[in-house]
Amino acid sequence: MNQMVRTATQLGAYIQDTRARKGISQQQLAEMIGKHQKTISSIEQGSAGTKLETLLLVLAALDLNIQISARSKAAPDIGDIF
């Protein structure tokens, strides 16, 4: 399933949902990546300050990937205006 996220809060919510669907507690996920439960809680809340390396560890532990694509500007086509 592909999910578009544009904010830290959206990413945190997606991580939390995925973790819960897999039946993994915050503590278990933290142990899987060698971090504290507080770190997982912060990520899931969309808090600032998470290291990119930590975020990548969380995604890998949950079998998730990041796919980057150009952002849609949603500007109207000139043909649609006239």
C-alpha positions in Angstrom: 0.0 0.0 0.0 1.3 3.4 -0.9 0.8 6.3 1.5 1.6 9.9 0.8 2.9 11.8 3.8 4.0 15.4 3.8 4.4 16.2 7.5 6.2 14.7 10.4 2.8 14.2 12.1 1.5 12.2 9.1 4.6 10.1 9.0 4.4 9.4 12.8 0.8 8.4 12.5 1.5 6.0 9.6 4.4 4.5 11.6 2.1 4.1 14.6 -0.6 2.5 12.6 1.8 0.1 10.9 3.4 -0.9 14.2 -0.1 -1.5 15.8 -1.3 -3.6 12.8 1.8 -5.7 13.2 1.1 -6.2 16.9 4.4 -4.7 18.0 4.6 -2.5 21.1 6.6 0.7 21.2 9.0 -1.0 23.6 9.4 -4.0 21.3 10.1 -1.7 18.3 12.6 0.3 20.4 14.4 -2.9 21.4 14.5 -4.1 17.7 16.4 -1.0 16.7 18.5 -0.4 19.9 16.7 2.7 21.0 14.5 3.8 23.9 10.7 3.5 23.9 10.6 7.3 24.4 12.2 7.7 20.9 9.5 5.7 19.3 6.8 7.7 21.1 8.4 10.9 19.9 8.6 9.7 16.3 4.9 8.6 16.4 3.9 12.1 17.7 5.8 13.8 14.9 8.2 15.5 17.2 11.1 17.5 15.8 14.7 16.3 16.3 14.6 12.7 15.2 17.8 11.6 13.5 17.4 10.4 10.0 19.3 7.3 10.8 16.9 6.5 13.6 13.9 7.0 11.3 15.4 4.7 8.7 15.9 2.0 11.3 12.3 2.3 12.4 11.1 2.0 8.8 13.3 -1.0 8.1 12.1 -2.7 11.3 8.5 -2.3 10.1 9.4 -3.4 6.6 8.6 0.0 5.1 10.4 1.9 2.4 10.6 5.6 1.4 9.8 6.6 -2.1 10.5 10.2 -3.1 8.7 11.8 -6.0 8.2 15.3 -7.3 5.4 17.2 -5.5 2.4 18.0 -7.5 1.8 21.7 -7.9 -1.9 21.2 -8.7 -1.8 24.3 -10.9 -4.6 24.5 -13.5 -3.7 23.8 -17.1 -4.0 26.9 -19.3 -6.5 25.0 -21.4 -8.7 24.5 -18.4 -8.9 28.3 -17.8 -10.2 29.3 -21.3 
